[in-house]
Each structure stands twice: as C-alpha cells, then as structure tokens.
C-alpha cells in the first residue's frame, strides 16, 4: 500500500510537469522521523493512561519510525488547494504485527500500517473581496492547544479583514448511522467561533467559543455508561452520553523588546446527562461513585508564559492551572476536560520524549484531579546548528488524589514531584536533525497512587526517561 502511494505521487509529479500553466502545482512534503528510547527505568509507566509503577526497575530500550508524506495540489493563483497526507506511525524495530494492526517491524517486513492523516480541499470564496477561505474534509484543527488541537473531519472558514481574523467551524467527531425511522439521530457535533485581533505586529489577542452537542441512545439507567477518572477526556466519550458542553476563552501573546508573555484563560460549562462516574484505576475502586446521574459541568483553565530573550538565550517561566474535582459522586464535574490534545511540556508524564507514541498522558492534567504546573526553562542557541536547553518543574494536582493504601488506610495526596529535563538539537544538514533529551522525575507522595504492590502513602520510585531522534524533513 505504501509503495503504491509513493509511486502514485511520483507519477503525478512527472505528469504534472508537462501540464499547462493553468493546471495544479504539485508539491511533495515529508517528515521522516526515526526515534529511539535510549533508556527508561519504568516502561510500565508509559502506557497511555494505563501506566503503573512497580516496586523496582522495569527497564527498556527500543527504536521506531514514524514517516509522513503529503501532497499539496494548488492552482497557480493559490485560490484552490487540495492536501492528501498519509502516515506510517509507531513501527517498532522487531515488534511483530498482524494484518490490520498498525505495528509490525519483525521478520518479513511490516503489517498494514498506512493511515490517512489529512484529506481536505481549501479554497478562496469567489464572491468575497480579501481573504475568505473554506476548508472541507479531514484537517488540522486548533481551538486552543490546551483544549483541542488535532486532526478532525469538518468544515472551517477563515476570513480576514485588516487586523481582524474570524474563524468559524462545524466539526463532526462522531456519526450515528441511524437506519431505523423510530430511532433518533445520535451524532456528536461541535460548533466553533474565534475572533483574532492584531493591533500591532508583535501583539495579538483572541476570544473564542466552542459548543459540543451529542445525544446517547442509552436511556436505560441500569445500563448508563461510566465516566472514569482514568479516561477523563471528551474524545473517550464518543456518543455514550447526552452531551451539552461549551467552552469560552481568550488567549494571546505579546513581545516587547525581548520581553514576552503568552496567556490562555477558559471557562467550561454545560451538562453531561445519562452517565455513571467511578474513581477507578486498574481494577482499584475507592467508592461506589455516582449512578444514574445528570452532571453539571463547571471548570476552569488558566495558563501564562512570561520571559525574556537576551542575545542567544531565552528564559521562560510557565504556569498553568487546570481545575480538578474533589467528589465525583456529587453530580457536579468541576474538573477541566480536554477534547483531544498532545502536550509536550514534560518528558516523564506528558509527550515531550521523542518516542511520543509512548507516554503516561497526552492531556494537561492527571485523572479528574486537575493540574498545577510551575516550570522554569532556559534555552540557548549555541550556533546555527546547535541548540540546547534545560528546565525544572514542580507539579501538583489541583485536588487531592484520594485512595486506600495496601494497609487499608485512606490517603489524600496532591504533590506529584519535581522534574528536571534537558535537550540538545544538532543540525547535521539543513533538513536533517539529530536530537537527544532526558528527564528525571523525583516522585512525591501523590505518585504512590500508581504504585503496585507497595502502596503505603509514600513514593518509593523515581522515573527516568531518555530518547533521541534522527529526523529528515522536506
């Protein structure tokens, strides 16, 4: 399949060169990312929301590839553009695969790994003066990087006039293929609006709103679907609940003579009806949770970066607060919910490691307990080819993680710990990069919640992760 795709693109480019000037301008782009887990002492932790921490080392090293190819086909005047992108992701050295699975790097090659990444048409509206473009299909979408920044099917508009830029969108995360005339349509839809304002070249601000609405076909209270603290993220909900959720926010940035600030502020409200809630994790249950509930949502998120640039150096302080929930059984959900994001602010918990298909969480919080981040970062551009950096962060949950330890004692903890990260990036050629990073998390007592076989209210293990990559982009 991959060979056929590449062959098709090559043929299109060859034939495209002979087409008249009124035909499409075809361009191929690529991102060939070769990644390696150099070493981790806790591979048991890097399991995409299922991670645990065993008493003792669970060491591992591996290599993998993620390659992306995309084709841009645009008219010479740029008024119409079509994009088709594919990806082979997470193909690990020596990992066996089977037909239909996105793995397979063992004997005799791979399994079926080809994934459609983007597939959209973007064009200028013909009856509008100035920039007014419409995009249709599977496309990159960004409401806010702490709320929703990923690929999604939808229709979006981008209209600009002077310092104002208006963005509108209808997105379809889930479709219910109703065939019975007696059944209600139970799709999940999202509606989006954003107004950007740029009064000066180095200052920008925006206000935005997002509304998500979906109905569930499950109206039997005895069979209501369950929200868990472990999978507290909108993309995990599908159409299991009656969802009416809105998010209102503002964000922006400014850079004044080397001093800079970035900010984000969001309020989330609405309701999730027809659901149960349970504080469960890997078979552990602390309480009965909530059953047959209609939940009211009221949550907050705030973030700020403040810093300055001096010659080749950059100093940054980062803070964010994602509200948490102290009682999931009370019918109120006070914890901020991401929709679909990939945070890279941290190596040991988030996705900053270069083998970014392996992580504990992609969200900007832990469980339904929210998150508080305090981070200091230093970046230094040694030369045109070399850049290095380091950071230190202290992390907490916004609300206590409440659990029962192995001795039957109730524990309440919120301190996640202190982490130190560092990286080096080296340009072998202008389009080929080698990079290395490493992080060490000194776990504090809240991490005892994830320990297996030694849960006693005190953290007994630390986490170390180091990774590297060789990346060719064109």
N, C-alpha and C positions, 0 to 999 in steps of 0.2 A: 504493500500500500504506500509506504514512504517513498520507495523508488519510483512508483508511478506518479506520485505527486511532484517530485523533483523533475522528472522527465517532462511532465506536462508544462511546468513553469518554464523550463529551458526552451521548449518548442515555442511557447507563446512569445518569449523574448526574441527568439530568432526570427519568427514570422512578423512580430511587431515592428522590427526594424525596417521592414520593407513596406509597411502600410503607409498611406498618405498622411500628410501633416494634420488632417482633421481627425485621425484615429487616436486611440488611447496611448498615453505614455506609460509604459510598463516598467516598474522598478521592483527588484527583489531585495528584501532585508532579512537579516539573520541575527540570531543570538544563540551561539553555540557555547553552552555553559557546562564545563567539566568540574564537578565538585567532589571534595573528599572530606570525610570525617577523619581528621588526623587521630584524634583520641577523645573519648569521653569515659568518665568513670561511672556514669549512671545512664546507660542506654535504656533502662527500664523507665526512666522519667520522660523520655522523648516519644510519647505515644499518642499525640493528638487528642488531648482531653482525657485520656485513659491512663496517664502516667502514674506510677507509684515509685516509692523509694525503698528499696530493700536494705536490710542491715548488711552492709558490706559492698564491695565493688562489683559492678556489672559493666565491665569494660568492653569497648567495641571500637573498631575502625572499619571504614568501607569507602568505596568510590562509586560515583554515579554520574549520569549525564542528564541534562535537560536541554533539548535543542528546540528552537523555534524558527520557523520560516514564515514570512508573509509577503504577499504580493499586493502592491498598490497599482491600480489601473486608473489613471486620471486623464481627462481631456486636457488638451494643450492650454486652454484658458483657465483650468483649475476649477471649473464650475461643477463638475461631476467627478466623484472618486468612488471606486469600489475597493474594498480590502478583504482579503482572504488570508487567514493565518492558521497554521497548524502547529502542534506541539507534540514532541515525544518527551514525557516527563517521568522522573523518578526511576529510570532504568539503571538498576544497580549491578555492579560487577559481580557475576557469579550467582545472582538471585534467580532461581528457576521461575518459570511462568507457565501459564496455560492460556489457551485461546480465549480472548475476550478480556483478559486482565492486563492492566497497564504495568506489567513487570515482565521480566524475562531477559536476563543477561547471562545465561549459563550456556551449556553446550548447544551447538547448532543455531546460535543466534537468539532472536527475541520472540516474544509473543506479539499480539496485536496491541500496539501502543499509541497509534495515531489519534490525536484529539483535536477537534476544531476549537481554536482559541478565539478568533474573531471572524465575523462574516457579515459585513454591512456595506450599505451604499450611503454616501454622503453627498449632498448636492445643494447648490445655491437656489433659493426660491426665485423664479424668474420675474415675478411682478413686484419685487421689493428692491428699493434702492439701498445700497450699502450691504453690509454683511447680514445675511439671514439664511442660515443653512439648516437642513433637515437631515437627520441620520436615522436609518432604518436597519434593524437586524441585531445580531449578536455583537455587542460593542463594549469597549471600556467605559466605565461609568463611575463618577466620583461625586457623591453628595458632600462628604467630608471624610478625611482619612481615618477619623476615629469612629465613624458611624457606618459608612458604606462606600467602599472603593474596590470594585471588582468588575468582572465581565458579567453582562446580563442581556437578555433579549428585551428590546423595547424600541420606542420611537422618541427621539430627543430633538429639540430645536435650540439653536444658538443664534441670538440676534444681538447685534452691537450697534450703538449709535453714540459717537463721542466717547465720554468717559463711562457710559453705562453699557452693561452687558447683561442681557436677560437670557436665562436658560430655563427651558421647560421640558418635562418628560413624562411619558407613560411607560412603565415597566411591567413586565409580566413574569414574576418569579415562578408561578405555578399555574398550570391549566388543568381544569377538571373536564375530562372528556365525557360530558353528560350525553347519554343516548335515550334515556327514559323520559317521556314527557311529564311524568309525575315527579321527577327529581328536580331540585333546584340546581342552578349552576353554582359551583363552589370554587371559583377561581380565586387566586390571590393577585391583587393589583397594587401598584404603587404609583402615586402621582407626585410630581416634584416641580418645585419652582425655586429659582435662585436669581437674585439681582446683585451683580458685582458693580462696584463703583471705584473708579481710579482717578482721584482728583489730581494726583501728581505721579510722575513716573515711578517714584520709589515708595508710594503709599497706596494700598488697596484695602478695601473692606467689602463685606457682603452680608446680606441677610438671606436666609433660605428656609424652606419648609418642605416636609415630606409627610405624606399620608399613605398608610398601608391599610387595605381592607380585604378581608377574606372570610368566607363562610365555611363552616365544617359540616359534613354530612352526618356527624356523630351527635345525635340528640338523646342518647340513652345515658343517663347519669351514671349508671353502673359500669359503663364502658368508656367514660371520658378519658381522653389521652392525658398523659402525665408530663408536666414540665419538671425537669430535674435541675438541681443546682449545677450539675456537671455539664449539661448541654444547654446552657442559658444563652441562647443566641437565636435570632429570628430565622436564619436560614435552616436551622434544625427543626423548625415548627411545621413546614410545608402547609397543608390545609387541615391540620389536626384540630384547630381551634377556630372559634369565631374571633377574628382579629380586627380591631379598630385602633390603630396606633398612629399617633402623629409626633413629629419631632420638629421643633422650631429652634433656629440657631443663628448665630452670627460668627464670622471668622474674618481674619485679615492679617496683614503684615505691613511693616514699615521698616525702612532702612535709612538712617540719618547719619551721614558722615561716619559710617562704620559701625554705629550702634544700631541694633536691630531688635525687633520684637515681633513674634507671631502669636496669635491667640485664637482660641475656639471656645464657644460657650453654647450649650444646648440644653433645652428642656424637653423631656419626653413625657407624653401623657396619652390617655385613652383607656382601652379596656381589652382584656383577653378573656373571653367567656367560654364556658364548656370545657373546663380543664381541672385536672388534679395537680398538686405540687408535692414533691417529695425531696427532702435533702438526702440524696443517696449518692454513693460513690463506691464503685467496685464491690457491690454487694452489702455495703455497710449502710444501715438505716438508723438514724438517731430518733426520729419521732414519726408519728403517723402522717404528718403533713396536712395538706388541705385536700378535701374531696368535694366534687360536685360544686365547684366554685366559679363565680364570675369575678375576675380580678380587676381592680382598678390600678392603672399604672401611673406613677408619678416619680420621675427620676431626673437626675442632673448630671451633666458632664462639663468640666472646665479644664482648659489647658493653656499654658503660656510658655513660650521660649523667650529668654532675654539674654542678650550677649553683645559682644563687640568683636570686630576684626581689626587686627593690627599687623600690617605687613603681610606675612605669610601665615599668621596664626589666627585662630578662631576660638573664642571662649564662649561657652553656652551654659546657661542654667535652664533646666527643663522641669516643669511641674505639671502634673495633671491629677485630677480628682474625678473618679467615676463613682457615683453613689452606689451604696450597697443596701441589702435587705437584711434586717435583723430578725425577721419572723416570717417565714414563707407560708405559714398556716393562717394568717390573719386576713386574707382576702385582698391585701394590698401588695403590689410589687413595686418596691422602692428602688430597685437596682437598675442601673442603666443597662440597656440592651443594644449591643452592636448587631448589625444586619449581616454583613459579610465583609471582612477586612483582613489585612495581613500586617500586623505590627512588627517592626524591626528595631525596636528601641533597646533590645536587651538580648543577649546571646543564650543564657541558660533557661529563660522562661518563654520569651517570645521568639521571633523568627529571624534574628539578626545573623545567625550562623549561616554559612554558605550552603550547607546541605539543608535548605529551608523546607523540604518536604517532611523533615523530622523535627518536632518541636513539642513543647507541652501545650501551649495555647497560641492561637492566632489573634485572640481578642485582646482588648486593652483592660482586662480585669480578670479576677480569679473567682470561679464559681459564680454565685449570685451575691458575693460579698463586696463587690466594687474593688477599687484600687486607688492607692495614693503613691505617686512616683515623685521622688526628689533626685535629680540627676545633674551632675557636673560633667561637662565634656570639653576636651581640648583636642583640636585638630591642627596639624602643621603640614604645610606643603613644602617639603624639603627641596624639591626641584620640579621640573616639568614632568618628570617620570615617577617621582616617589612622593607618596603622601602617607602620613602616619597619624594615629590618634589614640586617645585613651579616655576612659570615662569611669566614674564611680557613681553608684546609685544606692539609695536607701528606699526600700519598698515595704508598704503595708497594705492590708485590706482596709476598706472604709468601715466595715462592720466586722465584729468578731466571728471567726470560724468556731462554731460550737460543735463539740463531738464528745464521745465517750472513749477514754483510752482503754488499753488492754486490761487494766485493773478495775474497770467499771467506774472510774472517776470521771465526772464531767469536766471538760476543759474548754476554755474560752481564750483564743489567741488571735492576734492581728498582725504581729511583726513577721514579715516574710524574710527579711535579711538584707545584707549588704553585698553588692556585686561589683566586681572590677572587670572591665572589658578593655581590650586593646586590639588594634588592627594595623596592617601595613598593606598598601596598594602600590604595585610597581608596573609601569607600562613597558612591556617587553618591546612592543611596537605600538604605533598609534592606535591600532584596533585590536590589540591582544594584551590582556591584563592578567597578571598574577596577583592574588590577594591572599592574605592569611589573617585570621582573627582568633581570639581566645577569650573565654570568660570564666570567672570563678565566683560562684555564689556561696557566701558564708551563710548557711541556712539558719534562720532564727526559729523560734518555737512554733510559729504557725505552720511551718513545713512538717511538723510532726504529724499533722493530719494525714499526710500522704504516705507515711512510713508503714511498712508491712512487717508484722512480727515483733515490733519494738516501739509501739505507740504508747508513750509514757508521759507526754506533756513537755518533753524536751527534745530539741532537734539533735539527732545523732550523726547525721551525714551532711557533707557538703557536695556541691555539684561542680564539675569541671568539664568544659567543652572547648575543643579547638578544631578549626576547619580551615580549608583552603580551596581555591578555585583557579582554573585557567579558563578565561572567557574571551571568546572571539566574537566581536560584534561588527556588523557591516550594514 
